[in-house]
Amino acid sequence: MHERRLLQQKRRFMKSYSICPCDGRVVDENNEDWSLVKLIRREDKLRSFTLQQNRANEVGALSLSEGPADRHNMWFLPWLPDHVVAMRIPAGGPDLFFTAAINGCSVFFAGNPAWPTVYHAGTGGSINAIKFGKHELAKSSKLIKAAKKENSALFWRQLLYRVDPSTKINGALGEVNKTHYVKDGTVGSFDGAQTTHRADIYEALLREQHPALGISLVIPWASVFGFRTENKWEFFLQENCTVRYRGFATSVPMAISKVWPTPNGEHQLVYQRNEGLVSPTTLSDRVVALTAHGMPVPI
């Protein structure tokens, strides 16, 4: 049901439901670390998908994972730690795109909107713990400095320029990095933790609208998706948060921004949530929600 509604409603669906993509790693093909892995075969880019309620970290979201073959299809870009994974989306096929879950990763967009190339860059641990050993990147002062300062946005951008120099010269590059969705230097007003400005503002709204809920955490996270309309692709960042309170949790979309193609690669806000949560009336009201529409889920 959710799958069909996503394909039909597109952006309207994404305004209502937080979607958490699967991890979706590339099968290790013995590629050298810090290299570009290109997905060439059509079958490596296409995935069937299903949407089910998430009961893990992103409680209350809809988890996007592999579904029954040839039922609902999408273009899917996986990732591989310590690599840049790339795919060009060809003409024809599904009009839906997702990349694997992001948690500090960067995602880039380049080329022609009719057949764009998308890149997913990330590592499996802390970026300042990266060891280059005898790899030639150990000689790159820009990358070393970025890694030591935990500047993952600069690190992945510079690595992309090295492994695919065309991205530096062929027009505006679209980009999503961790400062856009998980940590942008904002210190939380309520718990002092690293967060984003948008999540901090939304937590203030929640505490104002729901003073009796006893909100304990508002955790930002995101997904990257795209839709094709009239043979042209547009890609978006869905900024979500998981809210924990009084033994319940839920996940809601805080905002959606168009990230590519846009003038000069700047993000364009197309939706911002200005409403609170659907909350239980009493602590004993522990009914498991069947949707992720801002409904509470017992934890």
URPEZI-V424794 format. One record per residue. N is the residue number from 1. RES is the residue in one letter. OMEGA is omega as a letter, one per 20 degrees, with the letter a starting at -180 (none if undefined). D_FIRST is the distance of its C-alpha to the first C-alpha in Angstrom with 2 decimals. Layout:
{{N & RES & OMEGA & D_FIRST} {N & RES & OMEGA & D_FIRST}}
This chain:
{{1 & M & a & 0.00} {2 & H & a & 3.81} {3 & E & a & 5.43} {4 & R & a & 5.46} {5 & R & r & 6.38} {6 & L & a & 8.77} {7 & L & a & 10.27} {8 & Q & a & 10.83} {9 & Q & r & 12.02} {10 & K & a & 13.63} {11 & R & r & 16.33} {12 & R & r & 15.25} {13 & F & a & 12.10} {14 & M & r & 14.63} {15 & K & a & 16.91} {16 & S & a & 14.72} {17 & Y & r & 13.29} {18 & S & r & 15.66} {19 & I & r & 14.60} {20 & C & a & 16.96} {21 & P & r & 17.36} {22 & C & a & 18.93} {23 & D & r & 22.72} {24 & G & a & 22.70} {25 & R & r & 26.45} {26 & V & r & 28.35} {27 & V & a & 30.14} {28 & D & r & 33.72} {29 & E & r & 35.74} {30 & N & r & 38.97} {31 & N & r & 38.85} {32 & E & r & 41.46} {33 & D & r & 40.34} {34 & W & r & 40.04} {35 & S & r & 39.41} {36 & L & r & 36.90} {37 & V & a & 34.39} {38 & K & r & 33.11} {39 & L & a & 30.14} {40 & I & a & 31.43} {41 & R & a & 29.62} {42 & R & a & 26.46} {43 & E & r & 24.89} {44 & D & a & 25.61} {45 & K & a & 23.59} {46 & L & r & 20.42} {47 & R & r & 17.71} {48 & S & a & 14.43} {49 & F & r & 12.01} {50 & T & r & 9.37} {51 & L & a & 8.68} {52 & Q & a & 10.10} {53 & Q & a & 12.39} {54 & N & r & 15.83} {55 & R & r & 18.86} {56 & A & a & 21.46} {57 & N & a & 23.37} {58 & E & a & 20.65} {59 & V & r & 19.69} {60 & G & r & 16.72} {61 & A & r & 15.28} {62 & L & r & 12.17} {63 & S & r & 13.73} {64 & L & a & 13.19} {65 & S & a & 14.62} {66 & E & a & 15.27} {67 & G & r & 12.84} {68 & P & a & 13.69} {69 & A & r & 16.15} {70 & D & r & 15.51} {71 & R & r & 11.79} {72 & H & a & 10.76} {73 & N & r & 14.12} {74 & M & r & 15.85} {75 & W & a & 19.47} {76 & F & r & 20.19} {77 & L & r & 23.56} {78 & P & r & 24.63} {79 & W & r & 27.76} {80 & L & a & 30.97} {81 & P & r & 33.26} {82 & D & r & 36.46} {83 & H & r & 35.35} {84 & V & a & 33.90} {85 & V & a & 31.10} {86 & A & r & 30.60} {87 & M & r & 28.70} {88 & R & r & 29.12} {89 & I & a & 26.05} {90 & P & r & 27.23} {91 & A & r & 26.77} {92 & G & r & 23.99} {93 & G & a & 20.84} {94 & P & r & 17.58} {95 & D & a & 17.79} {96 & L & r & 16.19} {97 & F & r & 18.40} {98 & F & r & 18.49} {99 & T & a & 21.50} {100 & A & a & 21.95} {101 & A & a & 22.30} {102 & I & r & 25.38} {103 & N & a & 27.94} {104 & G & r & 31.12} {105 & C & r & 30.31} {106 & S & r & 30.96} {107 & V & a & 28.91} {108 & F & a & 30.82} {109 & F & a & 30.25} {110 & A & r & 32.94} {111 & G & a & 33.88} {112 & N & r & 32.73} {113 & P & r & 29.42} {114 & A & r & 28.92} {115 & W & a & 29.08} {116 & P & r & 29.25} {117 & T & a & 30.11} {118 & V & a & 28.32} {119 & Y & r & 30.08} {120 & H & a & 29.05} {121 & A & r & 32.09} {122 & G & r & 32.43} {123 & T & a & 34.36} {124 & G & a & 33.73} {125 & G & r & 36.09} {126 & S & a & 38.17} {127 & I & a & 39.37} {128 & N & r & 42.91} {129 & A & a & 43.16} {130 & I & r & 42.71} {131 & K & a & 45.62} {132 & F & a & 46.57} {133 & G & a & 49.51} {134 & K & r & 51.36} {135 & H & a & 48.53} {136 & E & r & 49.72} {137 & L & r & 47.39} {138 & A & r & 49.80} {139 & K & a & 52.13} {140 & S & a & 49.76} {141 & S & a & 50.93} {142 & K & a & 47.99} {143 & L & r & 45.42} {144 & I & a & 47.56} {145 & K & r & 48.03} {146 & A & a & 44.35} {147 & A & a & 43.42} {148 & K & r & 46.16} {149 & K & a & 45.12} {150 & E & r & 41.44} {151 & N & a & 40.71} {152 & S & r & 37.66} {153 & A & r & 36.87} {154 & L & a & 40.33} {155 & F & a & 40.33} {156 & W & r & 37.21} {157 & R & r & 38.26} {158 & Q & r & 41.73} {159 & L & r & 40.45} {160 & L & r & 38.24} {161 & Y & a & 41.34} {162 & R & a & 43.26} {163 & V & r & 40.88} {164 & D & a & 39.90} {165 & P & a & 42.70} {166 & S & a & 41.14} {167 & T & a & 38.71} {168 & K & a & 41.77} {169 & I & a & 43.26} {170 & N & r & 40.65} {171 & G & a & 39.55} {172 & A & r & 37.47} {173 & L & r & 35.40} {174 & G & a & 32.11} {175 & E & r & 31.73} {176 & V & r & 29.66} {177 & N & a & 31.69} {178 & K & r & 31.71} {179 & T & r & 33.68} {180 & H & a & 30.73} {181 & Y & a & 28.32} {182 & V & r & 30.02} {183 & K & r & 33.82} {184 & D & a & 35.76} {185 & G & r & 38.98} {186 & T & r & 38.02} {187 & V & a & 39.28} {188 & G & a & 37.17} {189 & S & a & 38.99} {190 & F & r & 38.09} {191 & D & r & 38.24} {192 & G & a & 40.10} {193 & A & r & 37.52} {194 & Q & a & 36.65} {195 & T & r & 33.62} {196 & T & r & 32.74} {197 & H & a & 34.17} {198 & R & r & 30.79} {199 & A & r & 29.77} {200 & D & r & 33.22} {201 & I & a & 32.99} {202 & Y & r & 29.57} {203 & E & r & 30.97} {204 & A & r & 33.87} {205 & L & r & 31.63} {206 & L & a & 29.75} {207 & R & r & 33.11} {208 & E & a & 34.41} {209 & Q & a & 31.55} {210 & H & a & 31.06} {211 & P & a & 34.62} {212 & A & a & 34.19} {213 & L & a & 31.22} {214 & G & a & 33.41} {215 & I & a & 31.37} {216 & S & a & 32.54} {217 & L & r & 30.66} {218 & V & a & 28.67} {219 & I & a & 27.76} {220 & P & r & 26.78} {221 & W & a & 24.67} {222 & A & r & 22.73} {223 & S & r & 20.60} {224 & V & a & 21.47} {225 & F & r & 19.19} {226 & G & r & 19.92} {227 & F & r & 18.90} {228 & R & r & 21.04} {229 & T & a & 22.09} {230 & E & r & 24.90} {231 & N & r & 25.71} {232 & K & a & 26.27} {233 & W & r & 24.45} {234 & E & a & 24.18} {235 & F & a & 23.55} {236 & F & r & 22.74} {237 & L & r & 23.30} {238 & Q & r & 20.93} {239 & E & a & 23.34} {240 & N & r & 21.86} {241 & C & r & 23.65} {242 & T & a & 23.28} {243 & V & r & 25.24} {244 & R & a & 26.99} {245 & Y & r & 28.79} {246 & R & r & 30.29} {247 & G & r & 28.51} {248 & F & r & 25.06} {249 & A & r & 23.19} {250 & T & r & 20.32} {251 & S & a & 19.43} {252 & V & r & 19.21} {253 & P & r & 19.71} {254 & M & a & 23.39} {255 & A & r & 23.70} {256 & I & r & 22.65} {257 & S & r & 25.50} {258 & K & a & 25.92} {259 & V & r & 27.98} {260 & W & i & 28.78} {261 & P & r & 30.32} {262 & T & r & 32.30} {263 & P & r & 36.07} {264 & N & r & 37.80} {265 & G & a & 34.57} {266 & E & r & 34.26} {267 & H & r & 30.98} {268 & Q & a & 29.92} {269 & L & r & 28.12} {270 & V & r & 25.43} {271 & Y & r & 23.89} {272 & Q & a & 25.34} {273 & R & r & 24.10} {274 & N & r & 26.88} {275 & E & a & 25.42} {276 & G & a & 25.37} {277 & L & r & 23.05} {278 & V & a & 21.53} {279 & S & r & 24.08} {280 & P & a & 25.07} {281 & T & r & 28.12} {282 & T & r & 29.94} {283 & L & a & 30.10} {284 & S & a & 29.30} {285 & D & a & 25.93} {286 & R & r & 24.04} {287 & V & a & 20.69} {288 & V & a & 17.99} {289 & A & r & 15.29} {290 & L & r & 11.66} {291 & T & r & 10.84} {292 & A & a & 13.11} {293 & H & a & 14.24} {294 & G & a & 17.85} {295 & M & r & 17.72} {296 & P & r & 20.37} {297 & V & r & 19.96} {298 & P & r & 23.13} {299 & I & none & 24.99}}
